[in-house]
Amino acid sequence: VNQSRLHMQEKNYLAYMQRLKTYYGAEDIELELTETAFDFDTPEMRQHALHVMHELHEMGFHLSIDDFGSGYSDLTILNAIPLDVMKIDRSLLLASRGAKRMQAVLARMIDLGHALGMTVICEGIEEHEQEEMLRSYGCDHGQGYLYGKPMPEAEFSSFLEQHI
């Protein structure tokens, strides 16, 4: 479930999330944040957002960081938030084509995610060569047009029946 920095500022957001979790009784709910979710104007606002993330994690929500590496990554976020999943932005995968230095960066990012106990996903996989390279680096999961394009729910049900 995508979250934004606006969620971090909502009054009673934590109580609302707890009610949702209790009502639906769902386990394994992943809340996805982009790096910019912590780009606040004041240190107090940032601290509040970090507090919210810790509380959500304590409630049992899984936390993922989306588009990791796409901007000016604040690596201190990896220490400040109890992240469970690192989703590497497709721009890094695209930049790695034929570029040994960027391939080294991509491989080390995957290693870093694992060293921090995170599941690592790479976005934007469109070719088998990209998939093979990511597998060789130990990437846990991938997503992209290689596996399927966005589709309506009815088509998705049919897609699942055919592929699983």
C-alpha positions as CSV (number, residue, x, y, z in Angstrom):
1,V,0.0,0.0,0.0
2,N,1.6,3.3,-1.1
3,Q,2.1,5.9,1.5
4,S,3.2,9.5,1.2
5,R,4.6,12.1,3.5
6,L,1.1,13.5,3.8
7,H,0.1,10.4,5.6
8,M,2.9,11.1,8.2
9,Q,1.2,14.4,9.0
10,E,-2.4,13.2,9.3
11,K,-4.0,13.6,12.6
12,N,-4.8,10.2,14.2
13,Y,-3.1,8.3,11.4
14,L,-1.6,5.7,13.7
15,A,-5.0,5.0,15.3
16,Y,-6.6,4.8,11.9
17,M,-4.0,2.3,10.7
18,Q,-4.5,0.2,13.8
19,R,-8.2,0.1,13.3
20,L,-7.7,-1.0,9.7
21,K,-5.4,-3.8,10.7
22,T,-7.7,-4.9,13.4
23,Y,-10.9,-4.8,11.2
24,Y,-9.4,-6.7,8.3
25,G,-7.2,-8.9,10.5
26,A,-4.7,-8.9,7.7
27,E,-1.1,-10.0,8.2
28,D,1.8,-9.2,5.9
29,I,0.6,-5.8,4.9
30,E,3.5,-3.9,3.3
31,L,3.5,-0.1,3.4
32,E,5.6,1.4,0.6
33,L,7.3,4.7,0.9
34,T,9.5,6.6,-1.5
35,E,12.7,8.3,-0.3
36,T,10.9,11.7,-0.7
37,A,8.4,10.6,2.1
38,F,11.1,11.9,4.5
39,D,12.0,15.1,2.7
40,F,10.5,17.5,5.3
41,D,11.0,21.2,5.9
42,T,11.9,20.9,9.6
43,P,13.8,18.4,11.7
44,E,10.7,18.1,13.9
45,M,8.5,17.0,11.0
46,R,11.1,14.4,10.0
47,Q,11.4,13.1,13.6
48,H,7.6,12.8,13.7
49,A,7.6,10.8,10.5
50,L,10.3,8.5,11.8
51,H,8.2,8.0,15.0
52,V,5.2,7.1,12.9
53,M,7.2,4.5,10.9
54,H,8.6,2.9,14.0
55,E,5.0,2.7,15.5
56,L,3.7,1.1,12.2
57,H,6.4,-1.5,12.3
58,E,5.6,-2.3,15.9
59,M,2.0,-2.8,14.9
60,G,3.2,-5.5,12.5
61,F,3.2,-3.6,9.2
62,H,6.1,-4.3,6.8
63,L,7.9,-1.3,5.5
64,S,9.5,-0.9,2.1
65,I,11.4,1.9,0.5
66,D,10.4,2.4,-3.2
67,D,12.5,3.9,-5.9
68,F,15.7,3.5,-3.8
69,G,18.7,5.1,-5.5
70,S,16.7,7.3,-7.9
71,G,17.5,10.6,-6.2
72,Y,20.0,11.8,-3.7
73,S,19.7,8.8,-1.4
74,D,19.9,9.7,2.3
75,L,21.5,6.5,3.5
76,T,20.9,7.4,7.1
77,I,17.2,6.4,6.4
78,L,18.4,2.8,6.2
79,N,19.5,3.1,9.8
80,A,16.6,5.3,11.1
81,I,13.7,3.3,9.8
82,P,13.1,-0.5,10.4
83,L,12.8,-1.3,6.7
84,D,11.9,-4.8,5.5
85,V,12.1,-4.3,1.7
86,M,14.4,-2.3,-0.6
87,K,12.9,-1.7,-4.0
88,I,15.7,-0.5,-6.3
89,D,14.7,2.0,-8.9
90,R,14.7,1.0,-12.5
91,S,16.9,3.9,-13.5
92,L,19.8,2.1,-11.9
93,L,19.1,-1.1,-13.9
94,L,18.9,1.0,-17.1
95,A,22.2,2.8,-16.3
96,S,23.9,-0.5,-15.7
97,R,23.6,-1.6,-19.3
98,G,27.2,-1.9,-20.5
99,A,28.5,0.1,-17.6
100,K,30.7,-1.9,-15.3
101,R,30.8,0.8,-12.6
102,M,27.0,1.0,-12.4
103,Q,26.8,-2.8,-12.4
104,A,29.2,-2.7,-9.4
105,V,26.9,-0.1,-7.7
106,L,23.8,-2.2,-8.4
107,A,25.5,-5.4,-7.0
108,R,26.6,-3.6,-3.8
109,M,23.2,-2.1,-3.3
110,I,21.7,-5.6,-3.3
111,D,24.5,-6.7,-0.9
112,L,23.7,-3.7,1.3
113,G,20.0,-4.5,1.4
114,H,20.8,-8.1,2.4
115,A,23.3,-7.1,5.0
116,L,20.6,-4.9,6.6
117,G,18.2,-7.9,6.7
118,M,16.0,-6.6,3.8
119,T,14.4,-8.4,0.9
120,V,15.6,-6.7,-2.3
121,I,13.5,-6.1,-5.3
122,C,14.6,-4.5,-8.6
123,E,12.0,-2.6,-10.6
124,G,11.8,-2.2,-14.4
125,I,13.0,-5.6,-15.7
126,E,12.3,-5.8,-19.4
127,E,14.8,-8.2,-20.7
128,H,16.1,-11.7,-19.8
129,E,19.6,-10.4,-19.7
130,Q,18.7,-7.9,-17.0
131,E,17.0,-10.7,-15.0
132,E,20.0,-13.0,-15.3
133,M,22.4,-10.2,-14.2
134,L,20.2,-9.4,-11.1
135,R,20.0,-13.1,-10.3
136,S,23.7,-13.4,-10.4
137,Y,23.9,-10.5,-7.9
138,G,21.5,-12.3,-5.6
139,C,18.5,-10.0,-6.1
140,D,15.5,-11.6,-4.4
141,H,12.7,-10.5,-6.7
142,G,12.1,-8.5,-9.7
143,Q,9.2,-6.7,-11.3
144,G,8.7,-5.2,-14.8
145,Y,7.2,-5.7,-18.2
146,L,9.2,-8.9,-18.6
147,Y,6.7,-10.6,-16.3
148,G,3.6,-8.6,-17.1
149,K,2.2,-5.2,-17.9
150,P,-0.4,-3.4,-15.8
151,M,-3.8,-4.9,-16.5
152,P,-7.4,-4.8,-15.3
153,E,-8.4,-7.1,-12.4
154,A,-10.3,-9.5,-14.7
155,E,-7.3,-10.0,-16.9
156,F,-5.1,-10.4,-13.9
157,S,-7.1,-13.3,-12.6
158,S,-6.8,-15.0,-16.0
159,F,-3.0,-14.2,-16.1
160,L,-2.6,-15.8,-12.7
161,E,-4.4,-19.0,-13.8
162,Q,-2.1,-19.3,-16.8
163,H,1.2,-18.6,-15.0
164,I,0.9,-20.2,-11.6
